[in-house]
Each structure stands twice: as structure tokens, then as C-alpha cells.
Amino acid sequence: MAEGRRLKAEWLAIAALAIMSACGRDKPAAASSHAADSAIAAPEPDTVVGIIFMASIRPDAGGLSAIALVTARRTLVDVPEGQIGVGGYDTYAYRWIGKGQRYRLFLSGEEIGTITATPDSLEENGCAGLGGPATVDSGATFAGTATGIATNAPFARSHRVERRETTADETQLLERLAVDVLPATIPSGLREVTLLRGQAIRLSDQPQPALMARFSAQADSTREILGFLVAEWIGHAYVTTFQAVEVGTASEAPIGSELLDVLDYDGDGILDLITVNIGSDGQYYGILKRNGDRWAVVYTGGGAGC
């Protein structure tokens, strides 16, 4: 019991970065035995076939927190909202996070092992949503806590890419690009940004890595700005290929996004960006897919407040 409580407490601390709940879709029932056989061979387009988790990875413990469900059509739907012990939610939740459920573990797009759910029972997890403690089986080594992605989606493919924090020169470049995407209404005297985090990752065969930034600025003396941008090498220079900027109010902070990790969840050979979108009283996830030489948001989910 004491060990179970310790693992539970450790997971809740780790899962502070991953809050999930929302509404979803049930698997359609077969109309006959023949229909059931057909469904097994060729599932209905919206049948749920897998789930994507945020995975907290530590040498001695881990954690899972749900991001999205994956359908046979390779689309994404929200994880159902529910309450433990009410309306059959336990049965649904145990399907994904029950003790012994094992998932493929990815870090920076590469499959590095497995992660297995370990909870003996489900409880109300507050901000954490559907998730729980887990154990990691991987040959990779970690310094402290790493954050990756876990899934049993049958389409997911492994890609080995370089991912790191930005250099000083890359940070300065991102700061200049961030100033350019600030709202035009911001006075010139306030058009300065603070880079909260910069990441570099090779997503293609371009000679330079893609750069991603989470940044802040001030709209005026009472309103904060939070933003996220992606810059990529196109032709002979870096170009902003995605931007999201939110201005808060005097009483409410804006929501800011940050790259959580990357994953080719649908097996199309292109890594997708998974973001965590953080507000003052909760957070949710976003998934971005390549759209020509730009990025488009194809999924947002979660949204549990604390």
C-alpha cells in the first residue's frame, strides 16, 4: 500500500505537465456475426484502434497521461470525459490504462522501448485526467526526467532525428522572428520578447534544423503575451512556418504553447508536432501536421482546469 501511494504521488507530480479530459466516441457495435467478422478484417472508419499518451520517463518510475484516440481512418478524437465509478467509465478507462497495458515508447520520434501501466485501481486524478504510473523498459539512458510519447496506434512509425536546445545564435534568431509575429497593435517601445524555451530538431533533409520557440512579451503594463513559433530553412533563410500568439487580459493570463515531442502517429512518413498548451488554470494538447511548407493544427484536446 505504501509503495502504491508513493508511485501514485510520483506520477501525479510528473503529470503536472499533462492534463487531459474531453469528449469522445464509442466503438460501433456489429449488427451480426458476419458484420463482426467484417469489422475485424476491415474496421469501420471511425473505430478507435489506439491511443496516444504523454510519457514521463525516469530510470525508476514513469507516468502516462492521455493525449488523443486514433481511429482506423487515422484521424484523432478526444479522450472521453468521465468520472471513476460512474456510468461504466471504469471499464473504458481500464481498457487504456489498466494494470499491465503496454505501449510502444517514443522519444524525439524514435521508438526506444516500451512503457507499461502499473496502477492497481483507477482514482480521480484531478488535473491529470486519464493516466497513471508506469514502468519503463528501454535500453536508452536518461539524465533526470525525459518527456516522450507512448502509443499502441498500429500505424505509428519510428524516425531517428536529432533534437536539442537552441544555440545562442539560434536563440537570437528566434527572438527576432518572434518580434515580427507580435500583434501590429503593440507599441514599438514594447516590441521585445523573452525566449522561454528554444528547441532545434531536424524534421527534413534541409541543411539546417527546424527551430521552435515559446516566448513571452508585454502588450501593455497589465496584459501579457505568450507565443509559439516554428521556423524552417527554406531556400537560403529561416522562414516562420507556424505561429500562435495569444494576448491575455488584465485578469487572465494567456495560454502559451511549447513543443512536447514529435511522432509519426499515422505512418505517413512525416513527423507530426505535439504541443502542450499551458494556461493559468489548466492545459490541453495540440497536434500539428505538415501542410505544404507550413503547419496546420489538426487536433486540440484536453482542457481540464485545476
N, C-alpha and C positions, 0 to 999 in steps of 0.2 A: 504493500500500500504506500509506504513512504517513498519507495523508488518510483512508483507510478505518479505520485504527486510531484516529485522532483522533475520527471520528464515532462509532465504537463506544464509546470511552471516555466521550464526552459523553453518549451515550444511557444508558449504564449508570449514570452519576451522576444523570441526570434520573429514571431508572426506579426509583430507590431508594424512591420513594413508591408503586410499583405492582408487587406481587409476585403472580404468577399461576401456578397449576397446579391440576389436579384430574382428574376422570374424565368422559368424555362419551359420545356416541352416534354411530355411523356412519350415513351416509345409506343407506336401504334400497335394495337393488338391484331393478330392474324384472324381472318374470318373463318378459316377452315384449316384442316391438316395440310391440304395441298398448298393453301396460301402460306401456311407456316413454313413448309419446305421451301417455297419460293423466296420467302423473306430471308431465310438463312443463306440461300445461294446469291440473292440479289436484294439487299435491304432496301426498304422504301427510302426515297431520297433524304428525308429528314430524320431518319432513325439515328439516335445517338450511338456512336461507336467508340467514343473515347473522351478523355478529359485532359485538360492542361492545368498544371499546378505551378505556382511559385515554389521552389525548393530551397530551403535553407540547409546549407551543407556545413557540417562541422565534423572533426575527427571522432568525437564521442557522442554526437547526437545530431538530429536533423529535424526538419519540420516541413509540412505540406500545407498549402493554402490555395484554394481553387481559383482559377482564372476564368475558364470557359469550357463549355462542352463542344465536342467536334461531331458533326453529323456525317452520314455516309456520302453526302453531297460535298463534303469538305468545307462546309460553312460552319460558322460559330454561333452558338446560342448561350444565353446566360445560365449560370448555375441556379437551380430553383431556390427560392427563399423558403424557409421552413422553420419550425420550432421542434426541438427534440421532444419526442413523446406525443406529438400531436399530428393527427391526420396521416399516419403512415410515413412521415418524413424520415423516421429512423431507418426503415427498410431501404429507402432510396439512398440516404447518406451512407449507410454501411456498404452499399454496392461500390462506392468510390473510395471510402476512407476506412472501411472496416479493417480490423487487425489482419495482417498477412497480405493485404493488397500490395502488389509490387508494380513499380513503374520504371520505365527507362529514364535515366538521368542524363541531362544535357547541361553543358557549361560552355558559353560562348559558341553555341551552335553544334558542338561536338558531343557525341554520346560517350560518356565516361564511366558508366556503370548502371547500378540500379538503386532505387530507394524504396523502402518497404514501410508501410504504415504500421504503427505499433499500438494504437490505443486499444484498451480492453473494452471501453464503452465510450459512447458519444455524450458530450455535455454541451450546455450552452457556452459558447466560446467568445461571446461579446463581439468585439471588433474583428476577431479573427475569421468569422464565418466558417464555411465548411473546410475543415482541415484537422490536423492533429500532429503529434510527434511521430517521428520516423527514424529508421536506421539506414545508414548509407553503406553500400558495398561498391567500392571503387578503388582502382589502383592509383588514382590521382592523389596528389598531396595538396593540402590546403594550409595556409597560414591564417589562423583565426577562422572567421565565418565567411563563406562564399555564398552567393545567391545565384541559383541556376533555374532550370526549368525541368519539370518531370511530366511525363505523359505516357499514356498507353494508346494514343491515336495510331492506328495502323499505317498511316501514310507518312509519318514523321521520318525525315532523313537526316543523317549526320553530316555536318560540314565542319572541317577544321579551319578556323580562321584566327588571326591574331587580334587580340583585344587588349587595350591598355589605357592608362590615364594619359591625357594630353601633355605634350612637352610645353615649355614656356612659350616658344614661338607659336605653337598651335593654339595655346590659350589666348594669346594676344589677338590672333586672327579671329577666333570665335567671339571675343569681346567686340571687335569692330563690326562683325556681321550681326551681332545681337543688337547693337545700337541702330543698325539700319532697319530692323524689323519692329522697333518700338512704334507705338501709335504716333501718327503725324501731329496729334494734338499736344504731345509732350513738349514743353518749352525747351529751347536749346540749352538752357542752363541746367536742366535735369536729365539731359540725354547722355547718361552714364550708366553703365551696368556693372554688376558684380557677378563674376562667374562662380556659381555654387559647385558645379562639377563639370569637367570636360572629359569625354571619352573618345578614343580613336579605335576604329575597327575596320578591317578590310572586308568589304562586302562584295567586291568585284575584282576584275583584273586591272583596274585603274592603277596608275603608278603611285598614287597617294591614297591613304586610308580615308574612309568617311569619318567626319568629326561630328560629335554630338555634344550639346551644351544645355545645361539647366542654369538659368540666370535670373537675377532679380534687378529691379530698378525702382525708382520712385516716380509716380505720376504727379504727386504734389506732396505737401507736408503730412497728409493723412492717409494717402492711398498708395499701396504697394503694387508693383507689377511683378509677375512671375512668368517666365517664358521657357520654351524648349525649342531648339532648332537642330536641324541636320544639314550639314554642308558636305558636298562631294566634289571631287575633282572632275570637271567637265571641260574638255578642250585643254586649256592651259591655265586654268584658275579654279579656285574653290567657288562654288555657287550654292546658295541656300536652296535645298530641295524639299524642306518641310519646315514649317514654323507654326507655333501655337503660343499666343500671348494672351494673358488674362489680367485685367485690371481689377483690383479689389475695391472695396468701398471703405468708408471711414470706420465702419463697424465690423466688416467681414474681410478676412484675408482671401486672396485669390487662390485658385488651385494651380499647382505647379507640377509639370511632368518631368520624368527622368527615365533614361533607358534602363530597363531592368535586365534584359538579356535579349538574345536573338534565337530564333528557332524556325526551321523549315517544317512547320506543322502539317502542311498539306502535300508535301512531297513534290512540289513543282520545280525544285532545284534552286529556288531563290529564298534566301534567309529573310524572315519577317521580323520586324522590330516589335518588341513587347515593352510597353512603358508602364510605370506605376505613376499614378496621378494623385498628388497628395494635397489635401486641404487642411484647414484648421481643425475640423471635427470628423474627418474620415478620409477615405481614399477609394479609388477604383483603378481598373486596368484598361489599357488600350492596346490594340494590335494594329500595326501599320503594314500595308503591302505595297510593293513597288507598282507604280503606275506610270509607265514610260520612264522619264528621267526624274520623276517626282515620287512622293509617297502619299498614300491616301489612308485615312483611318477606316478600317473595315469592321472594327468591333470596339465597343466600350462596355464594360460590365463591372459589376460590384456596386459599391456605393453605400456601405454600412457606415453609419455615424457612431461616434463614441461619446 
